[in-house]
Amino acid sequence: MSWRALKPGRDGLTRTALNLRLADPDDVAGIRLQRFDGLHSFEDLPPDTRTVADVWF
């Protein structure tokens, strides 16, 4: 499952989201999390130092 924005944001970047639960755990364990407020503003939240392995395994 995935999602892609219809147009770039104010920063010129186009957001994409992937369901990492479909990937092999060893391939995605080191990816750092990027959090955002998807309810109110759709803005990025402060950087998170955790990785996929910190919240998934």
DSSP file (Angstrom, degrees, kcal/mol; ACC not computed):
  #  RESIDUE AA STRUCTURE BP1 BP2  ACC     N-H-->O    O-->H-N    N-H-->O    O-->H-N    TCO  KAPPA ALPHA  PHI   PSI    X-CA   Y-CA   Z-CA
    1    1 A M              0   0    0      0, 0.0    18,-2.1     0, 0.0     2,-0.3   0.000 360.0 360.0 360.0 140.4    0.0    0.0    0.0
    2    2 A S  E     -A   18   0A   0     16,-0.2     2,-0.3     2,-0.0    16,-0.2  -0.944 360.0-152.0-150.2 170.7    1.3    3.5   -0.8
    3    3 A W  E     -A   17   0A   0     14,-2.3    14,-2.8    -2,-0.3     2,-0.4  -0.993   6.6-171.2-147.4 143.5    0.2    7.1   -1.2
    4    4 A R  E     -A   16   0A   0     -2,-0.3    12,-0.2    12,-0.2    -2,-0.0  -0.997  28.5-114.3-139.5 133.9    1.5   10.0   -3.2
    5    5 A A        -     0   0    0     10,-2.6     9,-0.0    -2,-0.4     4,-0.0  -0.253  19.0-130.4 -62.7 151.7    0.5   13.7   -3.0
    6    6 A L  S    S+     0   0    0      1,-0.2    -1,-0.1     2,-0.0     8,-0.0   0.768  87.5   9.2 -75.3 -26.4   -1.2   15.1   -6.0
    7    7 A K  S    S-     0   0    0      6,-0.1     8,-0.3     8,-0.0    -1,-0.2  -0.981  90.4 -85.9-149.9 158.7    1.1   18.2   -6.1
    8    8 A P        -     0   0    0      0, 0.0     6,-0.3     0, 0.0     5,-0.1  -0.258  44.7-119.9 -63.7 153.7    4.3   19.4   -4.5
    9    9 A G    >   -     0   0    0      4,-2.8     3,-2.1     1,-0.1     5,-0.0  -0.115  41.4 -80.7 -80.4-175.3    4.1   21.2   -1.1
   10   10 A R  T 3  S+     0   0    0      1,-0.3    -1,-0.1     2,-0.1     0, 0.0   0.777 131.5  57.8 -59.9 -26.7    5.3   24.7   -0.4
   11   11 A D  T 3  S-     0   0    0      2,-0.2    -1,-0.3     1,-0.0     3,-0.1   0.464 117.5-112.9 -84.2  -0.4    8.8   23.4    0.0
   12   12 A G  S <  S+     0   0    0     -3,-2.1     2,-0.3     1,-0.3    -2,-0.1   0.398  78.8 121.9  86.8  -3.4    8.7   22.0   -3.6
   13   13 A L        -     0   0    0     -6,-0.1    -4,-2.8    -5,-0.1     2,-0.6  -0.703  58.0-136.6 -95.7 145.2    8.8   18.3   -2.4
   14   14 A T        -     0   0    0     -2,-0.3     2,-0.2    -6,-0.3    -8,-0.0  -0.894  23.7-130.9-100.5 122.0    6.1   15.8   -3.2
   15   15 A R        -     0   0    0     -2,-0.6   -10,-2.6    -8,-0.3     2,-0.3  -0.453  26.3-178.7 -74.4 141.9    5.2   13.6   -0.2
   16   16 A T  E     -A    4   0A   0    -12,-0.2     2,-0.4    -2,-0.2   -12,-0.2  -0.993   6.8-164.8-137.3 142.7    5.0    9.9   -0.6
   17   17 A A  E     -A    3   0A   0    -14,-2.8   -14,-2.3    -2,-0.3     2,-0.4  -0.987   3.7-170.5-130.6 141.8    4.1    7.3    2.0
   18   18 A L  E     -A    2   0A   0     -2,-0.4     2,-1.1   -16,-0.2   -16,-0.2  -0.962  29.8-120.7-129.0 146.6    4.7    3.5    2.0
   19   19 A N    >   -     0   0    0    -18,-2.1     3,-1.3    -2,-0.4     4,-0.1  -0.771  27.2-171.0 -84.1 101.8    3.5    0.7    4.2
   20   20 A L  G >  S+     0   0    0     -2,-1.1     3,-1.7     1,-0.3    -1,-0.2   0.608  72.0  82.3 -73.8 -11.1    6.8   -0.6    5.5
   21   21 A R  G 3  S+     0   0    0      1,-0.3    -1,-0.3    -3,-0.1    -2,-0.0   0.656  86.4  59.4 -67.4 -12.4    5.1   -3.6    7.1
   22   22 A L  G <  S+     0   0    0     -3,-1.3    -1,-0.3   -21,-0.1    -2,-0.2   0.554  94.6  83.5 -88.7  -8.8    5.2   -5.2    3.7
   23   23 A A  S <  S-     0   0    0     -3,-1.7     5,-0.0    -4,-0.1    -3,-0.0  -0.484  95.5 -89.7 -93.0 163.0    9.0   -5.0    3.5
   24   24 A D    >>  -     0   0    0     -2,-0.2     3,-1.4     1,-0.1     4,-1.0  -0.576  37.0-130.3 -68.1 128.7   11.6   -7.3    4.9
   25   25 A P  H >> S+     0   0    0      0, 0.0     4,-1.5     0, 0.0     3,-0.6   0.839 105.7  56.2 -52.8 -38.6   12.4   -6.1    8.4
   26   26 A D  H 34 S+     0   0    0      1,-0.2     4,-0.3     2,-0.2    -2,-0.0   0.809 104.9  53.9 -64.7 -28.7   16.2   -6.2    7.8
   27   27 A D  H <4 S+     0   0    0     -3,-1.4    -1,-0.2     1,-0.2     3,-0.1   0.757 120.3  28.5 -76.9 -25.1   15.7   -3.9    4.9
   28   28 A V  H X< S+     0   0    0     -4,-1.0     3,-1.6    -3,-0.6    24,-0.4   0.475  87.7 100.1-116.5  -4.2   13.8   -1.1    6.7
   29   29 A A  T 3< S+     0   0    0     -4,-1.5    24,-2.1     1,-0.3    25,-0.3   0.809  85.6  47.5 -57.0 -35.0   15.0   -1.4   10.4
   30   30 A G  T 3  S+     0   0    0     -4,-0.3     2,-0.3    22,-0.2    -1,-0.3   0.436  79.7 119.0 -90.5   0.8   17.5    1.5   10.1
   31   31 A I    <   -     0   0    0     -3,-1.6    21,-2.0     1,-0.1    22,-0.2  -0.513  64.0-127.6 -70.8 128.3   15.2    4.1    8.4
   32   32 A R  B     -B   51   0B   0     -2,-0.3    19,-0.3    19,-0.2     2,-0.2  -0.485  24.6-112.6 -75.1 145.5   14.7    7.2   10.6
   33   33 A L        -     0   0    0     17,-2.4    15,-0.7    -2,-0.2     2,-0.5  -0.552  22.1-161.6 -79.0 140.8   11.1    8.2   11.3
   34   34 A Q        -     0   0    0     -2,-0.2     2,-0.2    13,-0.1    15,-0.0  -0.971  15.3-161.0-120.5 112.4    9.7   11.4    9.9
   35   35 A R        +     0   0    0     -2,-0.5    10,-2.2    11,-0.3     2,-0.3  -0.629  12.3 175.4 -95.4 151.8    6.6   12.5   11.8
   36   36 A F  B     -C   44   0C   0      8,-0.3     2,-1.1    -2,-0.2     8,-0.3  -0.984  38.3-108.5-149.8 159.2    4.0   15.0   10.6
   37   37 A D      > +     0   0    0      6,-3.2     5,-2.5    -2,-0.3     6,-0.5  -0.771  38.1 169.8 -90.1  98.1    0.6   16.3   11.8
   38   38 A G  T   5S+     0   0    0     -2,-1.1    -1,-0.2     4,-0.2     6,-0.0   0.470  70.0  53.8 -88.7  -2.0   -1.8   14.7    9.4
   39   39 A L  T   5S+     0   0    0     -3,-0.1    -1,-0.1     0, 0.0    -2,-0.1   0.876 121.2  11.6 -97.2 -48.0   -4.9   15.8   11.3
   40   40 A H  T   5S+     0   0    0      3,-0.1    -2,-0.1     0, 0.0    -3,-0.0   0.877 137.3   1.1-103.2 -46.7   -4.6   19.6   11.8
   41   41 A S  T   5S-     0   0    0     -4,-0.3    -3,-0.2     2,-0.2     3,-0.1   0.622  71.6-132.7-124.1 -17.3   -1.9   21.1    9.6
   42   42 A F      < +     0   0    0     -5,-2.5     2,-0.3     1,-0.2    -4,-0.2   0.827  62.3 139.6  57.8  33.4   -0.2   18.5    7.5
   43   43 A E        -     0   0    0     -6,-0.5    -6,-3.2     1,-0.1    -1,-0.2  -0.755  60.6 -97.7-103.6 152.2    3.1   20.0    8.7
   44   44 A D  B     -C   36   0C   0     -2,-0.3    -8,-0.3    -8,-0.3    -1,-0.1  -0.402  35.7-139.4 -64.5 143.7    6.3   18.2    9.7
   45   45 A L        -     0   0    0    -10,-2.2   -10,-0.2     1,-0.2     3,-0.1  -0.536  43.8 -64.2 -94.3 168.7    6.7   17.7   13.5
   46   46 A P  S    S-     0   0    0      0, 0.0   -11,-0.3     0, 0.0    -1,-0.2  -0.156  73.0 -81.4 -52.7 148.6   10.1   18.1   15.2
   47   47 A P        -     0   0    0      0, 0.0     2,-0.4     0, 0.0   -13,-0.1  -0.139  42.6-144.6 -54.2 146.6   12.7   15.6   14.1
   48   48 A D        -     0   0    0    -15,-0.7   -15,-0.1     2,-0.1    -3,-0.0  -0.948   8.2-156.2-115.6 132.9   12.6   12.1   15.7
   49   49 A T        +     0   0    0     -2,-0.4    -1,-0.1   -17,-0.1     2,-0.1   0.507  63.4 103.8 -87.7  -3.4   15.7   10.2   16.4
   50   50 A R        -     0   0    0    -17,-0.1   -17,-2.4   -18,-0.1     2,-0.2  -0.366  58.1-147.7 -77.4 158.4   13.9    6.8   16.4
   51   51 A T  B >>  -B   32   0B   0    -19,-0.3     4,-0.9    -2,-0.1     3,-0.8  -0.663  34.9 -95.1-114.3 173.7   14.1    4.3   13.6
   52   52 A V  H >> S+     0   0    0    -21,-2.0     4,-2.0   -24,-0.4     3,-1.0   0.896 124.8  58.4 -55.0 -41.5   11.6    1.8   12.3
   53   53 A A  H 3> S+     0   0    0    -24,-2.1     4,-0.8     1,-0.2    -1,-0.3   0.814  98.1  60.4 -62.0 -29.8   13.2   -0.8   14.5
   54   54 A D  H <4 S+     0   0    0     -3,-0.8    -1,-0.2   -25,-0.3    -2,-0.2   0.797 119.4  24.9 -68.0 -27.9   12.5    1.2   17.6
   55   55 A V  H << S+     0   0    0     -3,-1.0    -2,-0.2    -4,-0.9    -1,-0.2   0.557 126.7  42.2-113.5 -11.2    8.8    1.2   17.0
   56   56 A W  H  <        0   0    0     -4,-2.0    -3,-0.2    -5,-0.2    -2,-0.1   0.847 360.0 360.0-106.3 -43.8    8.1   -2.0   15.0
   57   57 A F     <        0   0    0     -4,-0.8    -3,-0.1    -5,-0.4    -4,-0.1   0.455 360.0 360.0 -88.9 360.0   10.3   -4.9   16.3
